[in-house]
């Protein structure tokens, strides 16, 4: 849109022949019925508003105000000089300015309302974004909890059998290139069924939680323990130098487990039969190693408890 600047000395009658884009446009404004002094303004019959085509948008406001200011200066004339405009020209010029200012006021009110609606929309969008973030966090937390529950024993918070098997396979894969040895301990609590039968499953569950905590506390850095189910646990020991060092580790587990356990008014003692399988040698993969450690655990039970190594000839 081309806005032709208005010269300060340009007569009002000439301004009525153009608009903001150079084309005449009919005015929709209604003239007042009288001036403040009671005179009838009697606007000219051919009424045109040179500002009617200016768009109601922010960039045009400055142009509109500049045009009105220029028009008013041209109507009032220079200070100390007499007016050279005819009354009809002066009336028409004043009407043009009043009409333009009315349009500017409407435009400003429209923009203020639009800005308010935008603020409310922005507020609603921020609320929706906050809710979406909360929903996303809840979904992520639920997913983490689901993964944890899928890999964690709900009673003892130890890795469950699936998770322990995964760690076993992963550790064996890492140890294969370096030839590091691994030892798998398969533990079964002796006479645990009698505890459940005599004192109830609540006591039995508490005993399992205590055993799990003791096994976890006895682990070396890099070792792991998991619950395979029931009263059976497994410990994976990495970087075991030899049979003597492994015997010392197993004895430590036995001492930790055999300490007195107090649950309510009950004083209990725990013993475990421990089967040991060593890799490489006692299995080609994690499943074989776990199965052979289980066989060794039953061999220890047949011996009256304690621990036993896997023996292929047994």
N, C-alpha and C positions, 0 to 999 in steps of 0.2 A: 504494500500500500504506500503510495506517495503522499506525504503531507506537505503541501505548499506553505512555506512560511508566510505569515501575515505581516505586512509592513505596518509600522506604528501609525503612519499617516494615511493608510489606505481607508477609504470611506466604507462605512458599514454596508451601503447599498451594493458595492462591488463584491463584498464577502459573501453575499447571499447567492452568488452565481456559481459557487463551487463548494465541494465537500472535501472530506479528508482524503478521498481517493481521486479527486478531480471531477466527480460527477455529482450533479444535484440530487438531493434526496428529500423527500417530503417529511416534515416533522409531524410527530404524533403528540407533541406536548400541547396542552390546552392553555391559552393565555389567561392571565388573571383578569378579573372584571373591572378592577380599578387600581390605581396607584395609591400610595399612602396619603397623598394630598387630595384624593377623591377624583382626580382627573381620569377620564376614559383614555386608556393608552391607544386604542384603535390601531392595532397592528395592521400592516398592509395586507391587501387581499391575497396577493401571490406570496404566501409564506413558505420559506425554505430554511432549512437548518444546515449550515455548512459542516457541522460536526456529527450529523446523524449517522453517517456511514462509518465512523470510527469504531473499531471493534471494542467490545467490553473486556479488555484484557490489560494486564499490568503494563506491558511495553507502551501502550497508547496513552496511558494516563498523563505522562509527562508532556506528550505532544498536545493533548487536549488542554491541559492547564496553561501551557505556553501560548496556545492559540487564543484562549480566553483572556489571558493577561494582555496579550498584544491588542486584542480587539478593544478591551476596556481602555487601554491607553490611547488608542486611536479615537475613541469616542469622546474622551475627556479633553483631548488636546494637550498641547504643551503648557506648562505653568505660565500664567500671565497672558496667555493668548485667548482670544475670543473663539467660541465654537463656530465652525464653518458649516456644520452639518444641519440639514433640514430636520425638523422635529420627527418626520416620518422615518428618516434614516437613523436618527438616534434611538427612536422606539424599536425599530427593527434590530439594531445592534444589541440593545439591552436584552431584547427577547432571545436573541441567539445565544448570548452569554448565559442567561438564566437557564435556558433549555439544556445547554451543554453541561452546566454544573449539576442540573438535576440528573442527567444521564450518568455523570461521574459518580454522584452519590449512590445511584442504583447499582452501578458497577461495583463500587466499594462494598456495599452491603452484600451484594451477590458473592464477591470474593471472600468476604469475612465468613459468610455462611458456608461456602465451599471449604474454606480452610478448617472451620470447626468440624464439618463432616469428615474431612480427611484426618483430623486429629483423632476423632472417635474411631474411624476405620483403622488407623495406625494402632490405637490402644487395643482394639479387638484383635488385630493381627499379632500384637506382642503377647496378649493373653493366650491366643491359640498356639503361638510358638512355644511359650512356656509349658503349656499342657502337652504339646507334642514332645518336647524334650523330656518331660517327666514320664510320659508313656514309653519313650525310647529307653530311658534309663531303667524303667521297670521291666521292660522286655529283655534288656541286656542282663539285668540282675537275675531275672527268672531263667534266662539261658545259662548263665554261669552256675546258678544253683542246680539246674537240671543236669549239667555236665558233671558237677561235683557229686551229686547224688548217684549219678550213673557209675562213677568211679570210686566212690567212697562207701565204706561200710557204715551204715546208719547207727549202729550201736557203739562202735569203738572209734569212729572217725579215722580208722586206718584205711589204706588202699584195699579195695575189695579184691576178690580173686581175679576178675578181669583186668583190673588196673595193675595188680602185681604181676600177672603174666606178661602184660605189655612192657613193664619195666624190666622184667627178666630178659625178654627177647632183645630189648634195646641195649641193655648192659652187655649182653653176650656179643652183640654186633659191634659194639665199641671196643670190647676187649680182644676180639679175634685178631685184628691186625698187629697188636702189640704182644699177644701171647700171654696176657695177664691171666692169672688164675682166679676163679670164682668158687665160692662155696655156698650151697643152698641148705639151710637148716629147716627141717619140717618138724614142727612142734605140735604135740597133742597133750592136753591136760589129762593127768591120771585121775580117775574116779570123779570126773566132773558130773557125770550123770547122777551120782549119789548126792551131790550138793543140790542139784535141782529137785530131786525127789524128796530130800529131807527138809529143805528150807525154802523151796519155791523158786520160780523162775526169776522173780525180782532180785533175789540174792544172787542167783546164777548170772544174771545180766551184769550186776554190779561187779561181780568177781571178774568177768570177762573184760570189763572196762579197766579194772585195776591191772590186770595182766597186760593189756595192750599198752597202758601208760608205762609200765615197768620195762617192757621190751623196747619201747621207743627210747626210753632214757638210757638203756644199755647199749644202744647202737653207736658205732663209730661214725665219723663223718664220711659220707659217701655210701653207707649201707642203707638198706631199707627193710621195712617189715610190713606185712599185710595179713589180713584175716581171710583165710580161705573158706571159712564157714564153720558153724558150730563152735567147737572148742579147739579148732585147728588154726595154727598160725604158721607163717613162713618168713624166714629172714634171709636176705641175700647179702652176702659179705663179699666185698671186692678186694682185690690185691692181697690175697692170703699167701704169705710166703711159704708156709709148710705145715705139716701135720701138727707139730708141737705148738705153733702159734695158734692154729685153729682150735686145738684142745683147750687152750687158755681162754679163748673167746667163748667157747661152749660152756666151760665151767663158770664163767662170769654170768652167763644167762641163767644157769641153774641156780646160782646163789641169789640172784636178783628175784627170781620167781619163788624161791622157797622161803623167803622172808614172811613172817606171820602177817595175815590179813585180818583186819577187824572191820566187820560190816555190822553196824548196829551193836547188838549185844553178842554177836557171834565172833569167835576167834577161829579162823580157818588157816590151813596150810595148803600150799599149792606145790604140786610136783608135775613135771612134764617129761614125757619121753621124746627124745630128739633124734631124728634121722638126718644123716649128713651125706650129701652127694657133691662131688667136686668136679669142676669143669676147667680144663678138658680132661676127659677120661671116663666120666660116669654118664655121659650122654652127648649126643650129637646136636641136640637143640634144647630149647627151654622146656618143652613138654616132656622130653625124655628125662631131663635133669630133675624136674619136679616129681615125676612118677618114681624115679629111682630113690629120691630122698624119702618119699612116702614108704617105699618098701623098707628102707633102712629104719624108719621110725617104728614100724611094726616089729622089726628085729629087736630094737631096743626094748619094746614092751615085753617081748618073749623072754628077754633077759632079766626082767623085773624092773625096768626103768633105766634112767640115765640116758646115755647117747650111744649110737652105733653108726658106723660108716657103711655106705653101700658096698655090698660084696656080691659080685656077679656069680660067685660059686655057691652062695648061700641059697 
